[in-house]
Each structure stands twice: as C-alpha cells, then as structure tokens.
C-alpha cells in the first residue's frame, strides 16, 4: 500500500489536529495521505491569553500552512459542516466535498456567554476588556470582583489564573481594599486535579486573599448582584466569567445536546467505523489542550492500523496536566483521570518537558523546536511533590447541571415529583430505524419526539426538528437512519426527580422534553406542558353546583 492509497482527513487546525498529524507521520509507516481541513490559516497558542492583560505573556500564533508543510501534510481552508458516513464524504460550509478513508473530527468547541451581565473571557480577543477592568479598579470604580466558573462544559483553570494574577497585580499596586472571589460549582478549588493540587491551590488563594465560593451555580449578574441558582445573591461590582463550551453542529453524525461527540476508548465516534474525534468536540468533560493531544494520539494510532500499519493502538488514557499561572511562581499540576495508579502532583518544579501549558507528546517539542527553546531531558517528579493515589469517581469530572443541584422552589414544590406528571410508555425506536418510519409514527400519534434505544438502554432522542434538519440537508428519509440525526446521550431525570427541578433543567438547557429513566431504561417522558399542568392542578378549587 502506498501513501496515495489511504486518505485521512483531519477537520481542524488546533492542538488535537496537529498532534494527530504528527502522530500519523511517525506511526503510519508512510501508508496514509493526510489532509488538514481548517477554518483559518493560523494556529493560535491560546493558553497564555490569561497572562497577556497583566504583561506576563504574549499570545503566539503560527502560520498553519508552514506548520503543515513542516509536518508533511496538506492543508485546505474550510469548515466542516456535514458528514456522509456511508459515502465517506465530508462537506464544508462553503459547499465543497472531500472524500476520505478515515476522518478525524478535531474542530474544537465554540465558546458561548454563560452569565448574562458578566464579562466573558474567551481568550485573546478579551484581553483588552480585562485591561479595562484593571483600569476601572485603579480608578476606584470597582471594589469587588467575582471570577465565575459556569456549570456545563468548560475548563476552570483560567478563572483561578485570572483571580490570582489580579490579586498579584493589586498587591504590586499597593491596593488592599478590593475584594476578589471565585464562584464555582466545584466543591474544592480545582477539584479535577485531586486533593493534593486542590489543597495547594487553596493555599495560594488564601495567601492572595481570594475568597472561594464553592458548590455555587451562577445564573446572572444584574444591578450589582450575582444571582445564584439557589436564590441567593452576592453583592459584586464586576463579574468575569468563563464561557460555556458547545460543539458546532455537524450534520450526519449523532451529537449530544451540547453538540459534542460520544467516542469509544480509541476515540471512534459511536455508530461509525472510520470516523474519529478528538479534543473539545468530544463529550469527554475535561476541555483542555493536553487531554485533546492525548485523544489525538489514540485516534491517530487507530487510524494508522486501518491504513495497514503494524502497531498495537493504545486506548485513550487521560492524564490531566496543567500549568497554573499565578503572577509569580507557576504551579505545575498533574492527575491521572482514568483511575490508574499513577500519582498526582502539585509542585513549583516542572514534571514534564517542555514546561509549557500545551502538553502534547509530539506537538510540544515540535513547537519548541520552531521557537528555539532548548530541550530539557530526564526530568523526574520533584522530591518536593507529594504523591497521591486515589480512585477517581468519573462523575467528579462533570460540572454539568443536574436535578440534585436545583433547590426546592417552595415546600409544596418539594412534594411534587416527575412521576406524577410524566407520560408512561414513551414511543421507542432503534437507531437503525429510518426517518421516514419515525415521521409516520409521529404524525399518527401526534407527538414531537421519540426515544432511541439500544436494546433496553436509552441512547438518544429524536425530535421533529431533527427530522426537518435531515430533510433540509437533502437526505432521503426512507434511507437515513435515526442514529445519524438523533441527539445522543440526552439529559435525563428519574420518576422521583422534583417537578420544579425538571422544569429548571429544561429551561437552563433550552429543551422541551426530558426522558425519564430507571437504570438507563426509559420509563416515561415529561415536558414543559406536563409541568405547567401539574403545577396548576393541585391549586384548583372545585365548586359544586348543588345537584
């Protein structure tokens, strides 16, 4: 097999895309022809964006065409819009079509403002707004600032960096009258990194005078108050919030409600054979460059095997590494997220090379060579680090909103459960059912959605809007499978969930129906109308007419 026989398309131009391209160059034994499909001609080194407003770092960028040439891959400019899995074709937003033998989707996620009324810090584009905030503090117009981590898919580390660097800036300016706080759903500071790192970060916060408000879900900032989901309000002059991340819509493959792709241990997209995904576009809850690079390696090795290379592909084994910019001495953090036996570390000494914020097995040294950084070899975990070996609860990775996070709206609301309002025996279909069959069933039963199952396990939900989207895309409903157009891994509740909690979930996520499950098996469905009817019925007054 020659390099012209197996075509690999990598949709993306970020960390995961480049790490995958470098990996394929090394392990594919020249059996694959690789093409990058990127929406812009520049690779941005974004992680140091938090330091830029404080004069502690500069966001760097590289010409993507030059990087592709150095790696030995092609580059096409364009954004992925749709995938025809059966034809093995990718379609761009501009209407172009690219054929592939294997596709790796690494197009990242899109930041969205999560807290109305807050300054949303998305990266380099918002550095000037942070500088304006610092000027307002210097001018005496701001006395309290909250740095907010929203619920949902995000990466909380920049909030801590911004808070600590703001504290360092204020200290250097001799300002001790400004109150800073971090407001986050996390129960402990940077809990993703484990107890050791969490305690180290708590010490940094205490020393800097930054308050920690954990287990809190911010809703909006209005009239000088940061309103929480619990109903409480914090008096705050300014709020800096991280964005909530969502995956971009890609027609033809199943995505979650938030636009992410479910993948297996080799980063293959569920329900496909030769489509893979890596980085922020996947449903893995930790959105970070090092994790993206590790997923890219797993996907690239699996693709190399498909191309005929002789290697055993390694499954995705997530190790979380981070560099916490504090405005003084950086803190290096590490944690094994797979539940393995490797120790956790929190130290001021680097525990990997190069000691940068992007930790990619091949991308980090590749970029270091381009920028003239000298290699550092043989680094071992420092003697000052304290190893910790703890089993990891996968649920601890999630910062999503669940029904248990919603407090009762009233004592009466606490007594009303989803089970009293849900519709039992919901319509069920399998992922291989055609859209035409489902559409006929929806019309006959006058319903707007069906639940998708694999055996008895709920795997998705399909709405009338999804069917319309597929038809608008040009598919033939009689041949298109539900599994290609459904919303995968939908938000669910149980029959014992409070009705007001279910209503809050639907409102916050912007949806109209929630599947009701018991041990992953669908037993009903509840909608906003069901909640409204149930809320009215106990309060109705029955008046007899006397006969």
Secondary structure per residue as TSV (DSSP state, phi and psi in degrees):
chain	resnum	aa	ss	phi	psi
A	1	X	-	360.0	129.4
A	2	X	-	-97.2	174.4
A	3	X	T	-68.0	-13.8
A	4	X	T	-88.9	-4.9
A	5	X	T	-88.0	-26.8
A	6	X	S	-125.4	114.9
A	7	X	E	-100.8	124.2
A	8	X	E	-113.1	123.4
A	9	X	E	-106.9	124.5
A	10	X	E	-110.5	112.2
A	11	X	E	-89.5	102.8
A	12	X	-	147.5	161.6
A	13	X	-	-138.4	27.7
A	14	X	S	-108.5	-155.0
A	15	X	H	-59.1	-50.7
A	16	X	H	-63.5	-41.6
A	17	X	H	-62.6	-46.3
A	18	X	H	-70.4	-39.1
A	19	X	H	-62.4	-39.8
A	20	X	H	-65.9	-42.3
A	21	X	H	-62.6	-43.4
A	22	X	H	-63.8	-39.3
A	23	X	H	-66.3	-44.3
A	24	X	H	-63.0	-37.3
A	25	X	H	-59.9	-34.9
A	26	X	H	-85.7	-36.1
A	27	X	H	-109.3	-10.1
A	28	X	S	-82.2	-3.9
A	29	X	T	58.1	35.8
A	30	X	T	58.4	31.0
A	31	X	-	-99.4	-2.7
A	32	X	-	-126.6	140.0
A	33	X	E	-101.3	119.7
A	34	X	E	-109.2	134.6
A	35	X	E	-129.0	130.5
A	36	X	E	-91.5	135.8
A	37	X	E	-115.4	105.8
A	38	X	E	-124.4	143.8
A	39	X	S	-76.4	-17.5
A	40	X	S	-143.6	158.3
A	41	X	S	-86.5	15.1
A	42	X	E	-127.1	137.7
A	43	X	E	-101.3	120.4
A	44	X	E	-97.8	132.2
A	45	X	E	-92.5	85.4
A	46	X	-	-81.8	-25.7
A	47	X	T	-57.3	-28.7
A	48	X	T	-84.2	9.4
A	49	X	H	-58.9	-31.5
A	50	X	H	-65.6	-25.3
A	51	X	H	-86.1	-20.8
A	52	X	H	-59.6	-44.8
A	53	X	T	-62.5	-20.7
A	54	X	T	-98.2	5.0
A	55	X	T	71.2	21.9
A	56	X	S	-103.1	-1.3
A	57	X	-	-175.1	163.1
A	58	X	-	-128.1	132.2
A	59	X	-	-67.9	129.2
A	60	X	E	-107.2	154.1
A	61	X	E	-140.9	155.3
A	62	X	E	-130.4	147.4
A	63	X	E	-71.4	116.7
A	64	X	H	-65.7	-33.8
A	65	X	H	-62.6	-41.3
A	66	X	H	-66.6	-40.6
A	67	X	H	-62.0	-44.9
A	68	X	H	-61.1	-40.2
A	69	X	H	-64.9	-42.0
A	70	X	H	-63.4	-36.7
A	71	X	H	-75.6	-30.2
A	72	X	T	94.9	34.6
A	73	X	-	-126.5	163.6
A	74	X	E	-85.9	167.0
A	75	X	E	-141.0	127.8
A	76	X	E	-122.1	138.3
A	77	X	E	-89.9	129.5
A	78	X	-	163.4	162.3
A	79	X	-	-114.6	134.9
A	80	X	E	-67.8	130.6
A	81	X	E	-118.1	-32.1
A	82	X	E	-156.7	157.6
A	83	X	E	-131.9	129.4
A	84	X	E	-101.9	97.5
A	85	X	T	-62.3	-41.1
A	86	X	T	-68.8	-40.3
A	87	X	T	-85.1	-10.0
A	88	X	T	56.8	55.8
A	89	X	E	-130.0	138.9
A	90	X	E	-110.3	137.6
A	91	X	E	-117.0	139.3
A	92	X	E	-95.1	165.5
A	93	X	T	-64.1	-23.0
A	94	X	T	-85.8	-1.3
A	95	X	S	97.5	1.0
A	96	X	-	-75.6	158.6
A	97	X	E	-126.4	130.7
A	98	X	E	-124.9	129.7
A	99	X	E	-87.9	153.8
A	100	X	-	-149.1	157.2
A	101	X	S	-97.8	-28.0
A	102	X	E	-145.5	140.5
A	103	X	E	-122.4	130.0
A	104	X	E	-114.4	116.4
A	105	X	E	-92.1	113.5
A	106	X	-	-137.1	46.7
A	107	X	-	-89.9	6.7
A	108	X	-	74.4	-165.6
A	109	X	E	-126.8	162.8
A	110	X	E	-107.2	125.4
A	111	X	E	-76.8	136.2
A	112	X	E	-126.9	143.2
A	113	X	-	-60.3	129.8
A	114	X	-	-105.4	-27.1
A	115	X	S	-121.6	104.4
A	116	X	B	-56.7	136.3
A	117	X	T	90.3	-6.6
A	118	X	S	-99.4	160.0
A	119	X	E	-81.6	115.1
A	120	X	E	-89.4	119.6
A	121	X	E	-96.5	106.5
A	122	X	-	-101.3	-16.6
A	123	X	S	146.4	-149.1
A	124	X	G	-53.4	-34.7
A	125	X	G	-64.5	-19.6
A	126	X	G	-106.9	7.8
A	127	X	H	-59.9	-40.0
A	128	X	H	-64.6	-35.8
A	129	X	H	-67.5	-34.6
A	130	X	H	-67.1	-40.7
A	131	X	H	-62.0	-38.3
A	132	X	H	-64.7	-36.7
A	133	X	H	-63.9	-43.3
A	134	X	H	-62.2	-38.8
A	135	X	H	-64.1	-39.5
A	136	X	H	-65.5	-36.6
A	137	X	H	-65.8	-45.0
A	138	X	H	-60.7	-33.0
A	139	X	T	-80.0	-1.5
A	140	X	T	82.0	10.6
A	141	X	-	-86.4	-13.2
A	142	X	-	-129.2	127.3
A	143	X	-	-115.2	-18.3
A	144	X	E	-139.4	135.4
A	145	X	E	-134.9	132.4
A	146	X	E	-112.6	135.3
A	147	X	E	-106.1	116.7
A	148	X	E	-109.9	131.9
A	149	X	-	-99.6	116.9
A	150	X	-	-79.1	162.8
A	151	X	S	-72.7	159.2
A	152	X	S	104.1	-170.2
A	153	X	S	-72.1	115.4
A	154	X	-	-159.3	-175.9
A	155	X	-	-134.7	111.1
A	156	X	T	-79.8	-17.2
A	157	X	H	-54.0	-42.8
A	158	X	H	-59.8	-29.6
A	159	X	H	-63.7	-41.5
A	160	X	H	-68.1	-40.3
A	161	X	H	-62.3	-46.8
A	162	X	H	-61.4	-42.1
A	163	X	H	-64.9	-45.8
A	164	X	H	-70.1	-37.0
A	165	X	H	-72.3	-32.7
A	166	X	H	-64.6	-42.2
A	167	X	H	-62.2	-41.6
A	168	X	H	-65.5	-39.7
A	169	X	H	-62.4	-44.2
A	170	X	H	-65.7	-39.8
A	171	X	H	-64.3	-41.9
A	172	X	H	-65.8	-27.0
A	173	X	T	-87.7	-2.2
A	174	X	T	74.8	20.5
A	175	X	-	-96.5	119.7
A	176	X	-	-122.8	12.6
A	177	X	S	-108.4	11.6
A	178	X	-	-108.6	128.4
A	179	X	E	-96.0	132.9
A	180	X	E	-121.0	146.2
A	181	X	E	-149.2	151.5
A	182	X	E	-109.3	126.8
A	183	X	E	-115.9	120.8
A	184	X	-	-151.9	152.2
A	185	X	S	-69.2	-17.3
A	186	X	-	-62.8	142.8
A	187	X	S	-82.3	-24.2
A	188	X	S	-133.0	154.8
A	189	X	T	-57.4	128.2
A	190	X	T	45.2	52.6
A	191	X	G	-63.6	-21.3
A	192	X	G	-59.5	-28.6
A	193	X	G	-85.9	1.3
A	194	X	H	91.8	173.8
A	195	X	H	-63.5	-39.8
A	196	X	H	-61.8	-51.7
A	197	X	H	-65.8	-37.3
A	198	X	H	-61.6	-43.6
A	199	X	H	-66.8	-36.8
A	200	X	H	-64.0	-42.5
A	201	X	H	-69.4	-38.3
A	202	X	H	-59.1	-39.6
A	203	X	H	-62.9	-39.8
A	204	X	H	-63.8	-42.4
A	205	X	H	-63.7	-45.3
A	206	X	H	-61.5	-44.0
A	207	X	H	-64.6	-34.6
A	208	X	H	-85.5	-8.2
A	209	X	T	77.2	28.8
A	210	X	E	-98.6	120.3
A	211	X	E	-73.7	147.4
A	212	X	E	-113.8	119.8
A	213	X	E	-115.1	93.2
A	214	X	-	-95.5	166.5
A	215	X	S	63.9	28.5
A	216	X	-	-121.9	134.7
A	217	X	-	-110.8	104.8
A	218	X	E	-74.3	142.4
A	219	X	E	-111.3	-49.6
A	220	X	E	-162.5	161.7
A	221	X	E	-116.4	116.0
A	222	X	E	-144.7	134.5
A	223	X	T	51.7	43.1
A	224	X	T	76.1	12.9
A	225	X	E	-126.6	133.7
A	226	X	E	-93.6	107.5
A	227	X	E	-84.1	132.5
A	228	X	E	-104.0	159.0
A	229	X	T	-60.6	-27.8
A	230	X	T	-70.3	-11.7
A	231	X	S	100.1	-14.7
A	232	X	-	-72.3	163.1
A	233	X	E	-139.5	135.6
A	234	X	E	-104.4	132.6
A	235	X	E	-76.9	111.3
A	236	X	-	-142.0	132.5
A	237	X	S	-73.1	-47.0
A	238	X	E	-133.4	149.9
A	239	X	E	-129.0	128.9
A	240	X	E	-110.5	118.0
A	241	X	E	-118.5	145.1
A	242	X	E	-76.6	156.4
A	243	X	-	-79.9	161.4
A	244	X	E	-94.7	133.4
A	245	X	E	-94.5	141.2
A	246	X	E	-137.1	145.5
A	247	X	E	-78.0	147.7
A	248	X	-	-73.1	150.5
A	249	X	-	-70.9	126.3
A	250	X	-	-125.8	108.4
A	251	X	B	-67.7	144.2
A	252	X	T	99.2	-6.2
A	253	X	S	-135.4	146.8
A	254	X	-	-72.4	130.9
A	255	X	E	-124.3	158.3
A	256	X	E	-75.6	175.6
A	257	X	T	-55.7	-33.8
A	258	X	T	-92.1	9.3
A	259	X	S	86.5	13.3
A	260	X	-	-93.9	165.5
A	261	X	B	-111.3	127.4
A	262	X	-	-77.3	132.2
A	263	X	B	-129.6	160.3
A	264	X	-	-90.9	-168.3
A	265	X	T	-67.5	-17.9
A	266	X	T	-103.8	14.6
A	267	X	-	66.7	25.9
A	268	X	B	-82.9	134.5
A	269	X	B	-69.0	135.2
A	270	X	T	-56.2	134.8
A	271	X	T	81.7	8.6
A	272	X	-	-127.4	165.8
A	273	X	S	-106.5	-38.6
A	274	X	S	-127.3	20.1
A	275	X	E	-110.2	126.1
A	276	X	E	-123.0	165.0
A	277	X	E	-146.1	148.0
A	278	X	-	-149.5	150.2
A	279	X	S	91.9	-156.5
A	280	X	T	-65.0	-19.5
A	281	X	T	-72.7	-15.2
A	282	X	B	-82.9	163.8
A	283	X	S	-82.8	2.6
A	284	X	-	-59.8	126.5
A	285	X	S	-70.0	-17.4
A	286	X	-	-91.8	116.2
A	287	X	-	-103.4	97.8
A	288	X	-	-155.3	147.2
A	289	X	H	-58.8	-40.8
A	290	X	H	-64.5	-40.6
A	291	X	H	-65.3	-41.8
A	292	X	H	-58.9	-42.2
A	293	X	H	-65.3	-38.9
A	294	X	H	-66.9	-39.7
A	295	X	H	-64.2	-39.0
A	296	X	H	-61.6	-39.1
A	297	X	H	-64.3	-45.7
A	298	X	H	-60.6	-44.5
A	299	X	H	-66.1	-44.2
A	300	X	H	-63.3	-39.5
A	301	X	H	-66.0	-40.1
A	302	X	H	-65.1	-38.6
A	303	X	H	-66.8	-39.5
A	304	X	H	-60.2	-37.2
A	305	X	H	-64.1	-42.0
A	306	X	H	-60.7	-32.7
A	307	X	T	-76.8	-10.3
A	308	X	T	107.8	5.7
A	309	X	-	-70.8	149.3
A	310	X	-	-97.6	83.7
A	311	X	-	-148.9	161.1
A	312	X	-	-99.2	113.5
A	313	X	-	-69.1	137.4
A	314	X	-	-88.8	137.1
A	315	X	-	-71.0	161.9
A	316	X	-	-65.1	119.1
A	317	X	-	-124.8	90.6
A	318	X	-	-71.0	123.4
A	319	X	E	-116.7	119.5
A	320	X	E	-89.8	120.6
A	321	X	E	-127.2	141.8
A	322	X	E	-148.5	154.1
A	323	X	E	-117.2	112.8
A	324	X	E	-89.6	111.9
A	325	X	-	-82.5	116.7
A	326	X	-	-108.2	-4.4
A	327	X	S	91.0	-9.9
A	328	X	S	-132.2	-107.8
A	329	X	S	-91.7	122.7
A	330	X	-	-62.9	149.2
A	331	X	E	-111.0	128.2
A	332	X	E	-98.2	130.3
A	333	X	E	-125.7	146.2
A	334	X	E	-150.7	141.0
A	335	X	E	-154.8	140.2
A	336	X	E	-84.9	114.7
A	337	X	T	-90.3	-4.5
A	338	X	T	-92.4	2.0
A	339	X	S	81.3	15.9
A	340	X	-	-77.8	-167.2
A	341	X	S	-103.1	4.3
A	342	X	-	-75.8	140.7
A	343	X	-	-73.8	158.6
A	344	X	-	-91.7	154.1
A	345	X	E	-140.3	145.9
A	346	X	E	-139.1	116.6
A	347	X	E	-155.8	160.7
A	348	X	S	-89.5	-1.2
A	349	X	S	-104.1	143.1
A	350	X	-	-66.1	139.8
A	351	X	S	-116.4	13.3
A	352	X	S	-154.0	167.2
A	353	X	S	-124.0	144.4
A	354	X	S	-74.9	152.1
A	355	X	-	-75.9	65.5
A	356	X	S	-118.0	176.5
A	357	X	S	-80.6	-22.6
A	358	X	-	-94.7	120.1
A	359	X	-	-112.8	92.6
A	360	X	-	-120.2	135.3
A	361	X	T	-54.5	-38.9
A	362	X	T	-112.9	-31.9
A	363	X	H	-68.3	-41.3
A	364	X	H	-60.5	-51.8
A	365	X	H	-67.0	-30.5
A	366	X	H	-62.0	-47.9
A	367	X	H	-69.3	-35.3
A	368	X	H	-62.2	-39.0
A	369	X	H	-65.6	-37.0
A	370	X	H	-69.1	-33.3
A	371	X	H	-92.7	-2.2
A	372	X	T	84.4	13.7
A	373	X	-	-70.6	142.5
A	374	X	-	-83.9	139.0
A	375	X	-	-69.3	146.1
A	376	X	-	-121.1	124.6
A	377	X	-	-121.8	158.6
A	378	X	-	73.7	19.3
A	379	X	-	-71.7	134.0
A	380	X	-	-114.2	158.9
A	381	X	-	-52.9	131.9
A	382	X	-	-67.0	152.7
A	383	X	T	-63.6	-25.2
A	384	X	T	-76.3	-12.9
A	385	X	-	-76.2	151.6
A	386	X	-	-111.0	112.3
A	387	X	-	-72.1	141.8
A	388	X	-	-132.7	135.6
A	389	X	-	-125.9	101.1
A	390	X	-	-128.9	138.8
A	391	X	-	-66.0	141.5
A	392	X	-	-103.2	127.6
A	393	X	-	-82.7	114.7
A	394	X	G	-54.7	-29.0
A	395	X	G	-65.0	-21.9
A	396	X	G	-70.5	-15.3
A	397	X	G	-75.9	-22.6
A	398	X	-	-83.5	135.9
A	399	X	-	-114.5	21.1
A	400	X	-	-73.7	165.0
A	401	X	-	-91.3	128.9
A	402	X	-	-125.0	169.6
A	403	X	G	-61.8	-28.6
A	404	X	G	-71.0	-16.2
A	405	X	G	-84.8	-8.4
A	406	X	S	-97.1	117.0
A	407	X	-	-73.4	154.9
A	408	X	-	-60.5	137.2
A	409	X	S	-70.6	-28.3
A	410	X	S	-164.3	164.6
A	411	X	H	-57.9	-35.8
A	412	X	H	-67.7	-37.8
A	413	X	H	-64.5	-30.0
A	414	X	H	-63.8	-24.3
A	415	X	T	-86.7	-13.5
A	416	X	-	-95.7	123.7
A	417	X	B	-113.8	163.0
A	418	X	G	-58.8	-34.5
A	419	X	G	-59.2	-24.3
A	420	X	G	-82.2	-12.8
A	421	X	T	-123.7	-14.5
A	422	X	-	-70.9	158.1
A	423	X	E	-96.2	118.5
A	424	X	E	-77.1	169.9
A	425	X	S	51.5	58.4
A	426	X	-	-67.5	154.0
A	427	X	-	-66.7	127.9
A	428	X	E	-118.0	140.2
A	429	X	E	-136.4	163.0
A	430	X	E	-96.6	160.9
A	431	X	T	-65.2	-23.3
A	432	X	T	-85.9	-6.2
A	433	X	S	-60.6	143.1
A	434	X	B	-80.4	156.4
A	435	X	H	-63.1	-33.4
A	436	X	H	-63.0	-43.6
A	437	X	H	-62.4	-43.7
A	438	X	H	-65.6	-41.6
A	439	X	H	-61.7	-42.0
A	440	X	H	-62.7	-42.2
A	441	X	H	-64.6	-40.1
A	442	X	H	-61.7	-41.5
A	443	X	H	-67.9	-43.5
A	444	X	H	-63.5	-37.8
A	445	X	H	-96.4	-2.9
A	446	X	T	54.9	53.6
A	447	X	-	-126.2	162.0
A	448	X	S	-111.3	0.0
A	449	X	E	-157.6	156.6
A	450	X	E	-134.6	155.1
A	451	X	E	-97.4	140.6
A	452	X	E	-105.9	129.7
A	453	X	E	-125.0	154.7
A	454	X	E	-118.5	99.8
A	455	X	T	71.5	-116.6
A	456	X	T	-106.3	-3.0
A	457	X	E	-89.7	132.0
A	458	X	E	-71.2	128.6
A	459	X	E	-122.9	-13.4
A	460	X	E	-174.3	178.1
A	461	X	E	-139.6	140.0
A	462	X	E	-122.2	128.6
A	463	X	E	-110.7	167.6
A	464	X	H	-60.0	-32.4
A	465	X	H	-64.8	-36.7
A	466	X	H	-64.0	-40.3
A	467	X	H	-63.7	-44.0
A	468	X	H	-61.9	-39.9
A	469	X	H	-62.3	-40.7
A	470	X	H	-65.8	-42.9
A	471	X	H	-64.3	-41.5
A	472	X	H	-63.6	-28.8
A	473	X	H	-72.5	-18.0
A	474	X	T	102.5	10.6
A	475	X	-	-77.1	160.6
A	476	X	-	-91.9	111.6
A	477	X	T	-55.4	-30.3
A	478	X	T	-73.5	-12.4
A	479	X	T	-117.0	-15.4
A	480	X	-	-83.7	130.8
A	481	X	B	-86.1	145.0
A	482	X	G	-55.1	-39.7
A	483	X	G	-59.9	-20.0
A	484	X	G	-83.8	-17.3
A	485	X	T	-124.7	-2.5
A	486	X	S	-75.2	165.9
A	487	X	E	-88.9	116.5
A	488	X	E	-81.4	154.7
A	489	X	S	45.7	59.4
A	490	X	-	-67.3	159.5
A	491	X	-	-66.1	133.7
A	492	X	E	-129.9	165.1
A	493	X	E	-135.3	172.5
A	494	X	-	-110.1	169.3
A	495	X	T	-63.8	-24.2
A	496	X	T	-88.9	-4.9
A	497	X	S	-62.5	138.8
A	498	X	B	-65.2	144.5
A	499	X	H	-62.4	-40.9
A	500	X	H	-67.2	-30.6
A	501	X	H	-68.3	-40.8
A	502	X	H	-62.8	-40.1
A	503	X	H	-63.4	-42.1
A	504	X	H	-62.7	-41.8
A	505	X	H	-60.5	-45.8
A	506	X	H	-64.0	-38.9
A	507	X	H	-67.5	-47.2
A	508	X	H	-67.4	-37.3
A	509	X	H	-87.6	-8.3
A	510	X	T	70.6	40.3
A	511	X	-	-125.8	167.9
A	512	X	S	-113.2	-14.2
A	513	X	E	-137.9	148.2
A	514	X	E	-128.6	125.1
A	515	X	E	-66.3	143.3
A	516	X	E	-106.3	123.3
A	517	X	E	-123.2	158.1
A	518	X	E	-139.9	112.7
A	519	X	T	55.0	46.8
A	520	X	T	69.1	1.6
A	521	X	E	-98.4	126.2
A	522	X	E	-69.9	129.5
A	523	X	E	-120.8	-5.1
A	524	X	E	179.2	-177.4
A	525	X	E	-147.0	142.9
A	526	X	E	-130.5	138.8
A	527	X	E	-122.0	171.9
A	528	X	H	-60.1	-36.7
A	529	X	H	-64.4	-38.8
A	530	X	H	-61.3	-41.2
A	531	X	H	-64.6	-43.0
A	532	X	H	-63.4	-45.1
A	533	X	H	-61.2	-43.8
A	534	X	H	-65.9	-34.2
A	535	X	H	-67.1	-34.9
A	536	X	H	-77.7	-38.7
A	537	X	H	-60.7	-40.0
A	538	X	T	-67.6	-21.0
A	539	X	T	-93.7	-2.6
A	540	X	-	-69.3	144.9
A	541	X	-	-108.2	118.8
A	542	X	-	-88.8	125.4
A	543	X	-	-116.4	119.8
A	544	X	-	-77.3	152.2
A	545	X	-	-98.0	-0.7
A	546	X	-	92.0	6.3
A	547	X	-	-143.9	360.0
